[in-house]
Amino acid sequence: MLIGYARVSTLEQETNLQIDALHRAGVSLIYQEKTSSIGRRPVLQTCLAALSPGDVLVVYKIDRVARSLKDLLSILDRIADSGACIRSLSEPLDTTSPMGIFMLQILGAVAQLERSMIRERSIAGLVAAIERGVVIGRPRRLTPEQDRQVYELFKTGRFKKATLSRKFNAHSTTIDAAIERFEPRTDRPKRLIKPVLGPYLSRVK
């Protein structure tokens, strides 16, 4: 069954152009709404929930149904899970055909490349900050001298961590961190930042 979806962003706009194109494509059941792509788009959610195996969701343009490549891939996964397909009347996206499936694979590859590039830029920016001497992470709540005082008081056995937290006006995690600087824990899982930045940090003097 052909199921259409049409959307415009404001109440002042009309879906007539999209509706006419959908009718010419043989679509009789059409969901339409007037809402920004940023919102939840409740009519779209109803439309997607109504899809059954063998149905084809027809749209005038892909940007009517998705606000970004990530959003599009998520919607395409949802359509595929329902056993349905999607067809755009204005772009070469039609998952009922081999070429359309090929285009979908290209979109997935582009999305993966985009994620990789963002990750690469993030790591490069982090490395550059380290090379400039920027301290990564939150600023320390206690000074090195206060860390030593916390540890020495804790080792006496007379002060619990909660007492030290109140005494130094610091969160319990800060007290834990101060103690671990002198008495590192061995049961804590290793952080992932080192393996990820390993090849890059080797350049830092």
C-alpha positions as CSV (number, residue, x, y, z in Angstrom):
1,M,0.0,0.0,0.0
2,L,1.3,3.5,-0.9
3,I,1.2,5.8,2.1
4,G,2.1,9.5,1.8
5,Y,3.5,12.0,4.2
6,A,3.6,15.7,3.7
7,R,4.8,18.5,6.0
8,V,5.4,22.2,6.0
9,S,7.1,24.1,8.8
10,T,4.6,26.9,9.6
11,L,0.9,27.3,9.7
12,E,1.1,29.9,7.0
13,Q,2.5,27.4,4.5
14,E,0.4,24.9,2.6
15,T,1.0,21.3,1.6
16,N,-0.9,21.6,-1.7
17,L,2.2,21.1,-3.9
18,Q,3.2,18.0,-2.0
19,I,-0.3,16.6,-1.9
20,D,-0.8,17.0,-5.6
21,A,2.5,15.3,-6.4
22,L,1.6,12.4,-4.0
23,H,-1.8,12.0,-5.7
24,R,-0.1,11.9,-9.1
25,A,2.1,9.1,-7.8
26,G,-0.9,7.0,-7.0
27,V,-1.0,7.7,-3.2
28,S,-4.5,7.8,-1.7
29,L,-3.8,7.7,2.1
30,I,-1.8,10.8,3.0
31,Y,-0.7,12.0,6.5
32,Q,0.0,15.7,6.7
33,E,1.1,18.2,9.4
34,K,2.2,21.7,9.9
35,T,5.1,21.7,12.3
36,S,8.8,22.4,12.4
37,S,11.2,19.5,11.8
38,I,12.9,20.3,15.1
39,G,9.8,19.1,17.1
40,R,8.5,15.6,17.7
41,R,6.3,15.6,14.6
42,P,3.4,13.6,16.1
43,V,1.7,12.9,12.8
44,L,4.9,11.5,11.4
45,Q,5.2,9.2,14.4
46,T,1.6,8.0,13.8
47,C,2.4,7.4,10.2
48,L,5.5,5.4,10.9
49,A,3.7,3.4,13.6
50,A,1.0,2.5,11.0
51,L,3.4,1.0,8.4
52,S,3.0,-2.6,7.7
53,P,5.1,-5.1,5.7
54,G,4.8,-4.3,2.0
55,D,3.8,-0.7,2.5
56,V,5.7,2.1,0.8
57,L,6.0,5.5,2.5
58,V,6.1,8.1,-0.3
59,V,7.3,11.7,0.3
60,Y,7.8,14.6,-2.0
61,K,11.3,15.3,-0.7
62,I,13.4,13.6,2.0
63,D,13.7,16.9,4.0
64,R,10.0,16.6,4.6
65,V,10.5,13.5,6.7
66,A,14.0,14.0,8.2
67,R,15.8,16.9,9.6
68,S,19.4,15.5,9.3
69,L,21.3,12.6,8.0
70,K,21.3,11.0,11.4
71,D,17.6,11.5,11.8
72,L,17.0,10.1,8.3
73,L,19.0,6.9,9.0
74,S,17.1,6.4,12.2
75,I,13.8,6.8,10.4
76,L,15.0,4.4,7.6
77,D,15.8,1.8,10.2
78,R,12.4,2.1,11.7
79,I,10.7,1.8,8.3
80,A,12.8,-1.3,7.5
81,D,12.0,-2.9,10.9
82,S,8.3,-2.6,10.0
83,G,8.9,-4.4,6.7
84,A,8.0,-1.3,4.7
85,C,10.0,0.8,2.1
86,I,10.4,4.5,1.4
87,R,10.3,6.4,-1.9
88,S,11.1,10.1,-2.6
89,L,9.5,11.7,-5.6
90,S,12.3,14.3,-5.9
91,E,15.5,12.4,-5.1
92,P,16.9,9.0,-6.1
93,L,15.9,7.3,-2.9
94,D,13.6,4.3,-3.4
95,T,14.3,1.3,-1.2
96,T,11.9,-0.8,-3.4
97,S,14.7,-0.9,-6.0
98,P,18.3,-2.1,-6.0
99,M,19.5,1.5,-6.9
100,G,17.6,2.9,-4.0
101,I,19.2,0.4,-1.6
102,F,22.6,1.3,-3.1
103,M,21.9,5.0,-2.3
104,L,20.9,4.0,1.2
105,Q,24.3,2.3,1.6
106,I,26.0,5.4,0.4
107,L,24.1,7.5,2.9
108,G,25.2,5.1,5.7
109,A,28.8,5.3,4.5
110,V,28.6,9.1,4.5
111,A,27.2,9.2,8.0
112,Q,30.0,6.9,9.2
113,L,32.6,9.2,7.5
114,E,31.0,12.2,9.2
115,R,31.2,10.6,12.6
116,S,34.8,9.6,12.0
117,M,35.8,13.1,11.0
118,I,34.1,14.7,14.0
119,R,35.9,12.2,16.3
120,E,39.2,13.0,14.6
121,R,38.7,16.7,15.0
122,S,37.8,16.3,18.6
123,I,40.9,14.3,19.4
124,A,43.1,16.7,17.4
125,G,41.7,19.6,19.4
126,L,42.3,17.8,22.7
127,V,45.9,17.0,21.8
128,A,46.5,20.6,20.7
129,A,45.1,21.8,24.1
130,I,47.4,19.3,25.9
131,E,50.4,20.6,23.9
132,R,49.6,24.2,24.9
133,G,49.6,23.1,28.6
134,V,45.9,23.2,29.1
135,V,44.7,21.1,32.0
136,I,42.0,18.7,30.7
137,G,39.0,18.1,32.9
138,R,37.5,20.0,35.8
139,P,39.8,22.2,37.9
140,R,40.9,20.7,41.1
141,R,38.7,21.6,44.1
142,L,41.6,21.1,46.6
143,T,45.2,22.3,46.5
144,P,48.0,19.7,46.6
145,E,48.6,20.8,50.2
146,Q,44.9,20.2,51.1
147,D,45.1,16.8,49.4
148,R,48.0,15.9,51.7
149,Q,46.1,17.1,54.7
150,V,43.0,15.0,53.7
151,Y,45.2,11.9,53.3
152,E,47.0,12.4,56.6
153,L,43.8,13.0,58.6
154,F,42.1,10.0,56.9
155,K,45.1,7.7,57.7
156,T,44.8,8.5,61.4
157,G,41.6,6.6,61.4
158,R,39.8,9.3,63.4
159,F,38.1,11.0,60.5
160,K,35.6,9.4,58.1
161,K,35.3,10.6,54.6
162,A,32.0,12.3,55.3
163,T,33.6,14.3,58.1
164,L,36.5,15.3,55.8
165,S,34.0,16.3,53.1
166,R,32.4,18.7,55.5
167,K,35.7,19.9,57.0
168,F,37.1,20.8,53.6
169,N,33.8,21.8,52.0
170,A,34.3,19.4,49.2
171,H,32.2,16.6,47.6
172,S,32.9,13.0,48.7
173,T,34.3,12.2,45.2
174,T,36.9,15.0,45.7
175,I,37.9,13.5,49.0
176,D,38.2,10.0,47.4
177,A,40.4,11.5,44.7
178,A,42.6,13.2,47.2
179,I,43.2,10.0,49.1
180,E,43.8,8.0,45.9
181,R,46.5,10.4,44.8
182,F,48.6,8.9,47.7
183,E,47.0,5.5,47.8
184,P,45.9,4.6,44.2
185,R,43.2,1.9,43.9
186,T,43.9,-1.1,41.8
187,D,40.3,-2.3,41.4
188,R,39.2,0.6,39.3
189,P,38.8,-0.1,35.5
190,K,41.2,1.7,33.3
191,R,40.0,4.9,31.6
192,L,39.5,4.7,27.9
193,I,41.1,8.1,27.1
194,K,44.7,6.7,27.0
195,P,44.0,4.0,24.4
196,V,42.1,6.4,22.2
197,L,44.7,9.2,22.4
198,G,47.7,6.9,22.5
199,P,48.9,7.5,19.0
200,Y,48.4,11.2,19.4
201,L,49.8,11.7,22.9
202,S,53.1,10.2,21.8
203,R,53.8,13.5,20.0
204,V,53.3,15.5,23.1
205,K,56.7,16.5,24.6
